[in-house]
């Protein structure tokens, strides 16, 4: 039998021991991380004036687009944020919300932007926190014969989500469906409301539909029958989708005009509202850490 020289045997032993020790050391330091990525907070604004300022507050931004929607993905104070420019209207906003939930899995959603006042006690620059939101375009008309005309003040609020049957036939349909704002997001907004200097910050009802009201009697009717503080075209549809996916939601709307008390349109309110929403987000993030 061939006898291996003692020096060669020692050398092979040292090499094997060194390889084993190195492999053991590498194994001990390459423990995979099981820390789940943080779910982002989704901030929505319909028009560039209502989204781009907030997007400009983010760090490490990348932009994605699909359909009518633009998504600004970045971070605020190290926390992931997605800003969505949804485009105007209930259809665009509902679609943008569903796409964002499926794509980014947000922890919470804030829909924000400008609005027109329905409450005479609110002035341009005041902010309404959406304790609840409602689609004020869901209406059922009473039966009238040809030639009897149309009376919008007798139209009946309708809940299109009341049943799986015909939207207007169920007695449950003749109710108003409100979408409640997240208590945690409301608490964060109240915690920083003193930081807002342009006007009041109050809780209220945000009314949404694809219309632009200039009839003060119509605004008064909506205020009386739906309890609306302001009107716009987005919040309630985003709230509907957020509720379907069980994502915490809050609408935050600033009055850019209020015809009921003569308040003239001021587009600079959009930036002020986004600055306030930033403070709300920072406060909300602090409760998660």
Secondary structure, DSSP 8 states (H G I E B T S, - for coil): -----HHHHHHHHHHHHHHHHHHHHHHHH-----------EEEEESSHHHHHHHHHT-EEEEEEEETTEEEEEEEETTEEEEEEE--SSHHHHHHHHHHHHHHH--SEEEEEEEEEE--TT--TT-EEEEEEEEETT-EE-----TTS---GGG-EE--TTS-SS-TTTSGGGSS--EEE--HHHHHHHHHTGGG--SS-EEEEEEEE-S-----HHHHHHHHHHH--SEEESSHHHHHHHHHHHT-EEEEEEEEEEBTTTTB---TTHHHHHHHHHHHHHHHHHHHH-
